Amino acid sequence: MEVKQIIMKRTDFSEVGHTGGKATFSIRCDEAGRVSYQIGYSESSTRPMSLVGVYAHPDGFACGNIVLGGIGQPWNLPPFPNCIAVFMASDSQGRFGHECPECKKHFRTDNIPSKFPLTCPYCGLRAESYHFLTPPQKAYIRHYVESLNRALMEVPFGSTSEIVIDMNVIADSVTDAPRPDFYYTSTTQQTEFKCALCNCYNDIRGRYGYCASCAWRNTAESQKVALERIREQINSGVLSASDAVKQSVSEFDSAARDFTDQLVARIPMKESRSKQLKGLLFHNLDKFDELMKTCFDIELLKSISGDQDFVRMMFFRRHIYEHDGGVSTKRYVENSGDAKAEEGVLIRETVENAHKFIGCLNKMIATLEKDFHEIFKPEPFCIDIENERKARI
């Protein structure tokens, strides 16, 4: 899988304004009092824009997604009678903010999808995308429905009227005055990435998370990028082999902790088992492997069957580099499996060992990722589309 990181300068948790646009209700009441209306959305600015549709209940809350087809293609039926079609535009970067209804955390994607569910990058909740609307987006829908209902009630017999919700005026204004509740924006997070499986855009807080579109976790890919950076620093002479071993183990610990935390959070288990897993030290490979195999049928070491002794030795060496100044201790001599070790001797790490060790760490995390997603299966819709796209290239 190709790793795709989006690198750009920006500030964490900064507001991204609405792209603008106008929602227009064209209402007609004939002489007999029969009322009809049309809804449109227009935009004239040069800002990026994506447009989606949701169904709103007459009481003003979202209750379904609209599959917007091409010209002449009918929409999907609404979930309730008398639902109102609500058009919603993106932020000024062409993205949409979302808030998980379970953990209440914010994230951004490039869509409010109608053909597949969204997944919370943080807690893994999967549901139809309208459940992930932010409070300001919900306020916009209420205002939209109330404006239309009011106009339908007030239009005189034998006349027409036009009501406009002008987001351009607010988006273009430069003022410190409070903005209307229905003006929704989004907020940048901390890590932008395109999913290696489905190529969809994500913007999340922290470093690790599920792709909101296909639910594939980015942990192993993030580690792969970090370990490749360590390789480059070794080759350029910026990083010593011993420091590379320390940093590589740190990356492995971080990725292994993330996968384990997700397993503990999402799989029901007794409190004693949960505490055992939360307190697990990942550089104790045999204990880690035993617990993963016993609890989740995940075989961590199967991908390095011929290098297990080497990897155990390198984890012992990491401890020596981190805590003992690189000098071998009695514990290292007795337990590491290093046949050449002598107590009190300075260990001289080799570049070859460091590179081999990084390769083994990548294999172990790739195995953990594969087995993890046999438990938490990804959403195939976007993955299938991306695979079809690649096949046409």
Buried (B, 14 or more C-beta within 10 A) or exposed (E): EEBBEEEEEEEEEEEBBBBBBBBBBBBBBEEEEEEEBEBEBEBEBEBEBBBBBBBBBBEBEBBBBBEBEEEEEEEBEBEEEEBBBBBBBBBBBBBBBBBBEBEEBBBBBBBBBBEBBBBBBBBBBBBBBBBBBBEBBBBBBBBBBEBBBEBBEEBEEEEEBEBBBEBBEBBEEEEEEEBEEBBBBBBBBEBBBBBBBBBBBBBBBEBBBBBBBBBBBBBBBBBBBBBEEBBEBBEEEEBBBBBBBBBBBBBBBBBBBBBBEBBBEEBEEEEEBBEBBEEBEBBEBEEBBEBBBEBBEBBBBBBBEEBBEBBBBBBBBBBBBBEEEBEBBEEBBEEBEBEEBEEEEEBEBEBEBBBBBBEBBBBBBBBBBEBBBEEBEBBBBBBEBBEEEEEEE
